[in-house]
């Protein structure tokens, strides 16, 4: 299956074309020089000057890229913007009738990409020494290792044979910085969570805010505890928090906004894929997620986490045993994770004392009380969008809806009004929405804010 990265056309890249074209020409000249066995003083020969006000130039300047890292970056972008530059390296060895292994190109999901061996070939000089330099470069924690999709699992392809492929968000930043970013999916198990809302849009009780303080403190200062307070080895690495409570009470939004508030990307792990007995290589893919999260300081969010701590699948065959092994591995990895993980569950009645002991912090999200419901109504339905016959205080008092249910009611009412070419919601439309919400609650169809009326 083709990976999720966008393949860019050079004509689409007007904002970066000024800096990128000379960079590609420099890489092309290096390729032809090495193929013709020209002796060059170094790869810096012919390296173009940086255009600082260009997105690509600004990135290179900010990251402090030297010639080797710039060449790595260029090789990783060629398949996206100028794949024909690799054609000359696909020539066949007359003796083996296969492409020259020295050039190091690999085909991945139908796309020809460079590897560490390609970079080593272009660096020139002693072949062994150049490969060792590349190995050190790509094995580091800093650039370019943090820009590339890497596999550090025990079963991974050797470092020098792994493809040079930029992470989607880095590619977006370099080539199309003005376009809105799309959600990033990591090997089909983890998806980035983003929201246009801000912290002040969150409507929770004061008790919940107090419990969230500890998590926010750890996100801001947790990594300094070991060094500055000599607590390394005395406390468990990382931080595990449990969000529990009824559906639609803001658990997912709170996790997303905690990441936004502390400048950490938030990724939701698909528990269904983890516990499925039909998904292959799940343990390996999970390890990739955890390694990237630790390296890039992500916040990992596991929704419907009760599936991990409930009864195991009865093993009637190898597939069932495989699913149980995935869950056992994930539980062990959560315990040893050095970053922050938030698990969420709606099934509070099934949680025992042993379950709670797994976490550094537990936060209960209750159904909102009257004061919080009033704030939710006011936030969802401002004065300019409602008629005078709507009494929000009365709605908050009479109907114990969750935040997700209130949003669904307002959405339904607003669409009704728009269909009639009106600009303000009246109590008549809200009453219809309230009736539908009550019916769906009675039928058990409204869960975790996932369902709407449509």
C-alpha positions in Angstrom: 0.0 0.0 0.0 1.4 3.4 -0.9 2.4 5.5 2.1 0.5 8.6 3.2 3.1 11.2 2.1 2.1 13.6 -0.6 4.0 13.5 -3.9 4.5 17.1 -4.8 4.8 18.6 -8.3 7.5 21.1 -8.8 5.0 23.6 -10.4 3.1 23.6 -7.1 6.2 24.8 -5.2 6.4 28.4 -6.1 7.1 29.6 -2.5 10.2 27.3 -2.3 11.2 27.0 -5.9 13.8 29.8 -5.6 15.8 27.9 -3.0 15.0 24.3 -4.0 16.0 24.4 -7.7 19.7 25.3 -6.9 19.7 22.7 -4.2 18.5 20.0 -6.6 21.0 21.1 -9.3 23.8 20.8 -6.7 22.7 17.2 -5.8 22.5 16.4 -9.5 26.0 17.7 -10.2 27.3 15.5 -7.3 25.6 12.4 -8.8 27.2 13.0 -12.2 30.6 13.8 -10.7 30.7 10.6 -8.7 29.5 8.5 -11.7 32.3 10.0 -13.8 34.8 9.4 -10.9 35.7 13.1 -10.8 37.9 14.1 -7.9 36.2 16.8 -6.0 37.6 18.8 -3.1 34.4 18.0 -1.1 30.7 18.0 -1.4 30.7 21.7 -0.5 31.9 22.5 -4.0 29.1 24.0 -5.9 26.8 24.1 -2.8 24.4 27.0 -3.3 23.9 29.9 -0.9 20.9 29.8 1.4 17.9 32.0 0.7 17.0 32.9 4.3 13.5 34.3 3.6 12.5 31.1 1.8 10.7 28.3 3.8 13.4 25.8 2.8 16.3 28.2 3.4 14.8 29.2 6.8 14.6 25.6 7.8 18.2 24.9 6.9 19.4 28.0 8.7 17.3 27.3 11.8 18.5 23.7 12.0 22.2 24.7 11.4 22.5 22.2 8.6 26.0 21.4 7.3 26.7 20.1 3.8 26.1 16.5 4.8 22.7 17.2 6.4 21.7 19.4 3.5 22.6 16.6 1.1 20.5 14.1 3.2 17.6 16.5 3.1 17.9 16.9 -0.7 18.1 13.2 -1.3 14.9 12.7 0.8 13.0 15.3 -1.2 14.0 14.1 -4.7 11.3 11.4 -4.9 8.6 14.0 -4.0 9.7 16.8 -6.4 12.2 15.5 -9.0 12.2 11.7 -9.1 13.9 11.7 -12.6 17.2 12.7 -10.9 17.5 9.1 -9.7 17.1 7.6 -13.2 20.8 7.7 -13.9 21.5 5.7 -10.8 19.2 2.9 -11.9 21.5 1.7 -14.7 22.2 -2.0 -14.7 25.4 -3.7 -13.8 26.4 -5.6 -17.0 27.7 -8.6 -15.0 24.7 -9.0 -12.7 22.0 -7.4 -14.8 20.8 -5.7 -11.6 21.2 -2.0 -10.4 24.5 -1.3 -8.8 24.2 -1.9 -5.1 26.9 0.8 -4.5 24.3 3.4 -5.4 22.0 2.2 -2.7 18.6 3.0 -4.2 15.6 1.0 -3.0 12.0 0.7 -4.1 9.4 1.3 -1.4 5.7 1.1 -2.2 6.5 1.7 -5.8 8.7 4.8 -5.2 12.4 4.8 -5.7 14.2 6.3 -2.7 17.8 6.9 -1.6 19.3 5.2 1.4 22.3 5.8 3.6 24.4 4.0 1.1 23.4 6.5 -1.6 24.5 9.3 0.7 27.8 7.5 1.4 28.4 7.0 -2.4 27.9 10.8 -3.0 30.2 11.8 -0.1 33.0 10.1 -1.9 36.5 9.3 -0.5 37.2 6.0 1.2 34.0 4.0 0.8 34.2 2.4 4.3 35.0 5.7 6.0 32.1 7.5 4.2 29.6 4.7 5.2 30.7 4.9 8.9 30.2 8.7 8.8 26.7 8.2 7.4 25.9 5.5 10.0 26.9 7.9 12.8 24.9 10.7 11.1 21.7 8.7 10.7 21.9 7.0 14.1 22.0 10.3 16.1 19.1 11.7 18.1 19.5 15.1 16.4 19.0 16.1 12.7 18.6 14.5 10.3 17.5 11.5 12.3 14.6 13.5 13.8 13.3 14.6 10.4 13.3 11.1 8.8 11.0 8.1 9.1 13.2 5.6 11.0 12.7 2.1 12.2 14.7 1.3 15.3 13.0 -2.0 16.2 15.2 -5.1 16.7 13.9 -6.5 13.4 14.6 -3.3 11.4 16.5 -3.1 8.2 20.1 -2.0 8.8 20.5 1.8 9.2 22.3 2.3 5.9 19.6 0.4 3.9 16.7 2.3 5.4 15.0 4.7 3.0 15.7 8.4 3.3 12.1 9.6 3.7 11.0 12.8 5.5 8.2 12.7 8.0 5.0 14.1 6.5 4.9 17.2 8.8 8.5 18.1 7.9 7.8 17.6 4.2 4.8 19.9 4.6 6.8 22.5 6.4 9.5 22.5 3.7 7.4 22.4 0.5 3.8 23.7 1.2 4.0 25.7 4.4 1.0 27.8 3.6 -1.4 24.8 3.2 -3.2 23.5 6.3 -1.6 20.4 7.6 -3.5 17.1 7.5 -3.7 14.6 10.3 -0.5 12.5 10.4 -1.0 8.7 10.6 1.9 6.6 12.0 1.8 3.0 10.5 -2.0 2.9 10.8 -1.9 2.7 14.6 -1.5 6.3 15.7 -3.2 9.5 14.4 -2.4 13.0 15.4 -5.1 14.9 17.3 -5.6 18.6 16.5 -8.3 21.1 17.3 -9.0 24.7 16.4 -10.2 25.3 20.0 -8.1 26.8 22.8 -7.8 26.1 26.5 -10.4 28.8 27.4 -12.9 26.9 25.3 -12.7 24.0 27.7 -15.7 23.9 30.2 -14.9 21.7 33.2 -15.6 21.7 36.9 -13.0 23.3 39.2 -12.2 19.8 40.7 -11.2 18.6 37.2 -9.0 21.6 36.6 -7.2 21.0 39.9 -6.5 17.4 39.0 -5.2 18.5 35.6 -2.7 20.8 37.3 -0.4 17.9 38.2 -0.3 16.6 34.6 0.4 20.1 33.2 3.2 20.5 35.8 4.8 17.3 34.7 4.6 18.3 31.0 6.3 21.5 31.8 9.0 20.4 34.4 9.0 16.5 34.6 12.1 16.0 32.5 14.1 18.1 35.0 13.2 16.1 38.0 15.9 13.4 37.5 18.8 15.8 37.0 18.0 18.8 39.2 16.4 16.9 42.1 18.5 13.7 41.9 15.3 11.6 41.6 16.5 9.5 38.6 16.1 5.9 39.6 13.9 6.8 42.6 10.8 7.5 40.6 9.3 5.6 37.7 10.2 7.0 34.3 7.5 8.9 32.4 4.0 9.8 33.5 0.8 7.8 33.1 -2.6 9.5 33.6 -6.1 8.0 33.5 -9.1 10.0 32.4 -12.4 8.2 33.3 -16.0 9.2 33.4 -19.2 9.2 31.3 -19.0 9.7 27.5 -19.1 13.2 26.0 -17.5 14.9 29.1 -14.4 16.2 27.4 -11.7 13.6 27.9 -10.3 13.6 24.3 -10.5 17.4 23.9 -8.7 17.9 27.2 -5.9 15.6 26.2 -5.6 17.4 22.9 -5.5 20.8 24.5 -3.0 19.7 27.1 -0.6 18.9 24.3 -1.4 22.2 22.5 -0.9 24.2 25.8 2.6 22.6 26.4 3.7 22.5 22.7 3.6 18.7 22.4 2.0 16.9 19.5 -0.8 14.5 20.6 -1.2 11.1 18.9 -4.2 8.8 19.5 -3.4 5.1 19.4 -6.0 2.9 17.8 -6.9 0.3 20.5 -9.1 -1.6 18.1 -6.1 -2.2 15.8 -3.9 -3.2 18.8 -6.4 -5.8 20.1 -7.4 -7.1 16.7 -6.3 -10.7 16.1 -6.2 -10.0 12.3 -3.5 -7.2 12.3 0.0 -8.4 11.5 3.2 -7.0 12.8 1.3 -5.1 15.5 4.0 -5.3 18.1 6.6 -4.0 15.8 4.4 -1.1 14.6 3.6 -0.3 18.3 7.3 -0.1 19.1 7.8 2.3 16.3 5.1 4.5 17.7 6.6 4.4 21.2 10.1 5.1 20.0 9.0 8.1 17.9 6.9 9.4 20.8 9.9 9.2 23.2 12.3 10.8 20.7 9.9 13.7 19.6 8.2 14.2 23.0 4.7 13.3 21.9 1.8 12.9 24.2 0.2 9.5 23.5 -3.6 9.1 24.0 -5.3 5.8 24.3 -9.1 6.0 24.0 -11.5 3.2 25.2 -8.6 1.8 27.2 -10.8 -0.5 29.2 -10.3 -3.0 26.3 -6.7 -3.4 27.4 -7.5 -4.2 31.0 -10.5 -6.3 30.6 -10.7 -10.1 30.2 -8.4 -11.6 27.6 -9.8 -13.2 24.4 -10.4 -16.9 24.9 -7.7 -18.6 22.9 -9.3 -20.9 20.4 -6.4 -20.6 17.9 -3.2 -18.9 17.0 -4.9 -15.6 16.0 -6.5 -15.3 19.4 -3.2 -15.9 21.1 -1.6 -13.3 18.9 -4.2 -10.7 20.0 -3.5 -11.4 23.6 0.2 -11.1 23.1 -0.3 -7.6 21.5 -2.3 -6.5 24.6 0.3 -7.9 27.0 3.1 -6.2 25.1 1.3 -2.9 25.1 0.6 -3.0 28.9 4.3 -3.7 29.5 5.4 -0.9 27.2 3.0 1.6 28.8 4.7 0.8 32.2 8.2 1.4 30.8 7.4 4.4 28.6 9.6 7.4 29.4 7.1 10.1 28.1 3.5 10.9 29.0 0.6 8.6 28.2 -3.1 9.4 28.9 -5.6 6.6 28.8 -9.3 7.2 28.7 -12.3 5.0 29.5 -16.1 5.4 29.9 -16.5 2.2 32.0 -15.8 3.6 35.5 -17.8 0.8 37.2 -15.2 -1.8 36.0 -12.2 -0.1 37.5 -10.6 -1.6 40.6 -7.9 -0.5 43.0 -5.2 -2.4 41.1 -6.2 -0.6 37.9 -5.7 2.8 39.5 -2.3 1.9 40.9 -0.9 1.8 37.4 -1.2 5.6 37.1 0.6 8.6 38.5 -2.6 10.6 38.2 -6.3 9.9 37.8 -8.9 12.4 36.7 -12.6 11.8 37.0 -14.7 13.6 34.4 -18.2 13.8 35.7 -21.3 14.8 33.8 -21.3 18.6 34.1 -23.2 20.3 36.9 -25.7 23.1 36.3 -23.0 25.9 36.4 -20.8 24.1 33.9 -23.8 23.3 31.7 -24.7 27.0 31.6 -21.2 27.8 30.5 -21.4 25.1 27.8 -24.7 26.5 26.5 -23.3 30.1 26.5 -20.2 29.0 24.6 -22.1 27.0 22.0 -24.9 29.5 21.4 -23.8 33.1 21.8 -26.4 36.0 22.0 -26.1 36.9 18.4 -27.2 33.4 17.3 -30.2 33.0 19.6 -33.6 34.6 19.9 -34.8 36.2 23.2 -37.2 33.3 23.9 -34.3 31.0 24.8 -33.5 30.9 28.5 -30.1 29.3 28.9 -30.4 29.2 32.7 -33.6 27.2 32.4 -32.0 24.8 29.9 -29.0 24.2 32.2 -31.2 23.6 35.1 -33.7 21.2 33.5 -31.6 19.1 31.2 -28.5 17.2 32.5 -26.8 17.0 29.1 -23.1 16.5 28.6 -20.9 18.9 26.6 -21.0 16.6 23.5 -24.8 16.4 23.7 -25.2 20.2 24.0 -23.0 20.7 20.9 -25.1 18.1 19.0 -28.3 19.9 19.9 -27.0 23.3 18.8 -25.7 21.8 15.6 -29.0 20.3 14.8 -30.9 23.5 15.6 -28.4 25.6 13.6 -28.8 23.5 10.5 -32.6 23.7 10.7 -32.4 27.5 10.9 -29.9 27.7 8.0 -32.2 25.6 5.8 -34.9 28.2 6.4 -32.5 31.1 5.5 -32.6 32.5 9.0 -29.7 33.6 11.2 -30.9 32.9 14.8 -32.0 29.8 16.6 -35.3 29.9 18.5 -36.6 27.7 21.3 -38.7 25.8 18.7 -35.5 24.4 17.0 -33.8 23.7 20.3 -36.8 21.8 21.6 -36.6 19.5 18.5 -32.9 19.0 19.1 -33.5 18.3 22.8 -36.2 15.7 22.0 -33.9 13.9 19.6 -31.0 13.9 22.1 -33.3 12.4 24.8 -34.5 9.7 22.4 -31.0 8.8 21.5 -30.0 8.6 25.1 -32.8 6.3 25.9 -32.0 4.1 23.0 -28.3 4.0 24.1 -27.1 5.4 20.8 -25.2 8.5 22.1 -21.7 7.5 23.3 -18.6 9.6 23.8 -19.9 12.3 21.5 -19.2 10.1 18.6 -22.7 10.1 17.2 -24.6 13.0 15.8 -28.2 13.3 14.7 -27.4 12.5 11.1 
